[in-house]
Structure formats: C-alpha cells, structure tokens
Amino acid sequence: MAWKHGGQSDDADYKVEVIDTWNMTVTSLGAMRGFHQVKMPGKQYMALGFVK
C-alpha cells in the first residue's frame, strides 16, 4: 500500500511517522517537504502522522 502526500502551500518540513495502533509503536520516517510517496506496511490499524 502506498500513500501520496503533497501540495502544501508553504515550504515547511513535516515530520512523518508510521503509527501502528495495534502494537502501539511509532516509526519515524524523518522530515519531508513537498510531494512524497510513503510505502505503508500491509497491515491493519496503521496510520500516518504529520507534524509541522
């Protein structure tokens, strides 16, 4: 599964995290800016977190 995020009107960096709500873990993907494709694990109960 892939998820595309982009189109911010500002040129800010966003800290991106994959959140496993079942196992209660958070994996940081680092800072991203602009358009990116994030490969998601093929599991249920996963989320993405974005912090400006």
C-alpha positions, 0 to 999 in steps of 0.5 A: 500500500502506498500513500501520496502526500503533497501540495502544501502551500508553504515550504515547511518540513513535516515530520512523518511517522508510521503509527501502528495502533495495534502494537502501539509503536511509532516509526519515524520516517524523518522530515519531508517537504513537498510531494512524497510517496510513503510505502505503508506496511500491509497491515491493519490499524496503521496510520500516518502522522504529520507534524509541522 
